[in-house]
């Protein structure tokens, strides 16, 4: 006798189960890696009198170092200080009293002392103006911040404190000690 096949009844699926998406784990993509060759620099020998063209995209903007940035700040400060000294000199020249005769000799002596004092101050400012001009010129020539005695770089903090200096702190200290020995 033939065997009866059993038939299983179909189960009803709910809407929620049928809407669920089946997620499968994706395999990571394998990248094809080729052996990376180091870039070789192409060097061309320059021939005298032959100009080589450089593309604009090949040039990278020059990075300004911190020291160069501070040098430019010092230059701006020197120019502002120079301008202030010149304005002050013009004002002092306009205010400088001429030879006036006072009835009292004490008043006349006091006025003369004040006039001499102001002239000495303006003489010092004139020397400072000369040093400021020299410092600005050294900045333009890229020799600013180098000690005149030893040739080493002057500390940037010293340059910020006294921008007209031409010597590092060690050389200046030695110079002052030698001056004391000569005087004493």
C-alpha positions as CSV (number, residue, x, y, z in Angstrom):
1,X,0.0,0.0,0.0
2,X,1.2,3.3,-0.8
3,X,2.3,5.6,2.0
4,X,0.4,8.8,2.5
5,X,2.4,11.9,2.5
6,X,1.7,14.2,5.4
7,X,1.0,17.7,4.5
8,X,1.8,20.4,6.9
9,X,-0.5,23.3,7.1
10,X,1.0,26.7,6.1
11,X,1.5,29.1,8.9
12,X,0.2,32.6,8.6
13,X,2.9,35.2,8.8
14,X,2.2,38.5,10.4
15,X,2.7,41.8,8.6
16,X,5.5,42.7,11.0
17,X,7.6,39.7,10.2
18,X,7.2,40.1,6.5
19,X,8.4,43.7,6.7
20,X,11.5,42.9,8.5
21,X,14.6,43.1,6.3
22,X,17.1,40.4,6.4
23,X,20.5,41.7,7.1
24,X,23.5,39.8,6.1
25,X,27.0,40.4,7.2
26,X,29.0,42.0,4.5
27,X,32.5,40.9,3.9
28,X,35.1,43.6,3.9
29,X,36.2,44.6,0.5
30,X,39.7,43.7,-0.2
31,X,41.7,46.5,-1.9
32,X,44.2,45.6,-4.4
33,X,47.4,47.0,-3.2
34,X,50.2,47.5,-5.6
35,X,53.8,47.9,-4.5
36,X,54.3,51.6,-3.8
37,X,57.5,52.9,-5.4
38,X,59.3,55.8,-3.9
39,X,59.0,59.0,-5.8
40,X,62.2,59.8,-7.6
41,X,63.3,63.4,-7.7
42,X,64.0,64.6,-11.2
43,X,67.0,66.8,-11.2
44,X,68.0,68.9,-14.1
45,X,71.3,70.6,-14.4
46,X,70.9,74.3,-15.0
47,X,72.8,75.5,-17.9
48,X,74.1,79.1,-17.8
49,X,71.8,81.4,-19.7
50,X,68.9,79.0,-19.9
51,X,65.8,79.9,-18.0
52,X,63.6,77.1,-16.7
53,X,59.8,77.5,-16.4
54,X,58.2,76.9,-13.1
55,X,54.5,76.4,-12.9
56,X,52.6,78.5,-10.5
57,X,51.0,75.4,-8.9
58,X,54.4,73.9,-8.1
59,X,55.3,76.9,-5.9
60,X,54.4,76.6,-2.2
61,X,54.0,79.7,-0.2
62,X,57.0,80.4,2.0
63,X,56.3,79.8,5.6
64,X,57.4,82.7,7.8
65,X,59.2,81.5,10.9
66,X,58.3,82.8,14.3
67,X,61.5,84.8,14.6
68,X,60.9,86.5,11.2
69,X,57.3,87.3,12.3
70,X,58.6,88.9,15.5
71,X,61.2,90.8,13.5
72,X,58.5,92.3,11.4
73,X,56.6,93.2,14.6
74,X,59.7,94.9,16.0
75,X,60.1,96.8,12.8
76,X,56.5,98.1,13.0
77,X,57.1,99.1,16.6
78,X,60.4,100.9,15.7
79,X,58.6,102.9,12.9
80,X,55.8,103.8,15.3
81,X,58.4,104.9,18.0
82,X,60.3,107.0,15.4
83,X,57.1,108.7,14.3
84,X,56.2,109.5,17.9
85,X,59.7,110.9,18.6
86,X,59.5,113.1,15.5
87,X,56.0,114.5,16.5
88,X,57.3,115.1,20.0
89,X,60.4,117.0,18.6
90,X,58.2,119.2,16.5
91,X,56.0,120.0,19.5
92,X,59.0,120.8,21.7
93,X,60.5,123.0,19.0
94,X,57.3,125.0,18.9
95,X,57.1,125.3,22.7
96,X,60.8,126.0,23.2
97,X,60.9,129.5,24.7
98,X,63.4,131.9,23.2
99,X,65.7,134.2,25.1
100,X,63.4,136.0,27.5
101,X,64.5,138.5,30.1
102,X,63.0,138.0,33.5
103,X,63.1,140.8,36.1
104,X,64.4,138.4,38.7
105,X,67.7,136.7,38.1
106,X,66.4,133.5,39.9
107,X,63.5,133.2,37.4
108,X,65.9,133.7,34.5
109,X,68.2,131.0,35.8
110,X,65.4,128.6,36.3
111,X,64.1,129.2,32.8
112,X,67.6,128.6,31.4
113,X,68.0,125.4,33.3
114,X,64.7,124.1,32.0
115,X,65.6,125.0,28.5
116,X,69.0,123.2,28.7
117,X,67.4,120.2,30.2
118,X,64.8,120.0,27.4
119,X,67.6,120.4,24.8
120,X,69.6,117.6,26.4
121,X,66.5,115.3,26.3
122,X,66.0,116.2,22.6
123,X,69.7,115.5,22.0
124,X,69.2,112.0,23.5
125,X,66.1,111.5,21.4
126,X,68.1,112.5,18.3
127,X,70.6,109.8,19.1
128,X,67.8,107.3,19.6
129,X,66.3,108.3,16.2
130,X,69.7,107.5,14.6
131,X,69.8,104.1,16.3
132,X,66.2,103.4,15.2
133,X,67.1,104.2,11.6
134,X,70.1,101.9,11.8
135,X,67.9,99.1,13.3
136,X,65.3,99.4,10.6
137,X,68.1,99.3,8.0
138,X,69.5,96.1,9.6
139,X,66.1,94.5,9.5
140,X,65.8,95.3,5.8
141,X,69.3,93.9,5.1
142,X,68.4,90.7,7.2
143,X,71.3,91.4,9.6
144,X,69.1,92.4,12.5
145,X,69.4,90.3,15.6
146,X,73.0,89.3,15.1
147,X,75.6,90.3,17.7
148,X,78.3,92.7,16.4
149,X,80.9,91.2,18.8
150,X,80.4,87.4,18.7
151,X,78.2,87.0,15.6
152,X,75.6,84.8,17.4
153,X,71.9,85.4,17.4
154,X,70.6,87.9,20.0
155,X,67.8,86.5,22.1
156,X,64.4,87.5,20.7
157,X,63.2,88.7,24.2
158,X,66.2,91.1,24.4
159,X,65.3,92.4,20.9
160,X,61.7,93.0,22.0
161,X,62.8,94.8,25.1
162,X,65.6,96.9,23.4
163,X,65.2,96.7,19.7
164,X,68.1,99.1,18.9
165,X,70.6,96.8,20.6
166,X,73.5,95.5,18.6
167,X,75.0,93.1,21.1
168,X,73.8,90.0,22.9
169,X,73.5,90.1,26.7
170,X,76.8,88.3,27.3
171,X,78.8,90.7,25.2
172,X,77.0,93.8,26.5
173,X,77.7,92.6,30.1
174,X,81.4,92.2,29.3
175,X,81.5,95.6,27.7
176,X,80.0,97.3,30.7
177,X,82.4,95.5,33.1
178,X,85.3,96.7,31.0
179,X,84.0,100.2,31.1
180,X,83.7,100.1,34.9
181,X,87.3,98.8,35.2
182,X,88.5,101.7,33.0
183,X,86.6,104.3,34.9
184,X,87.4,103.0,38.4
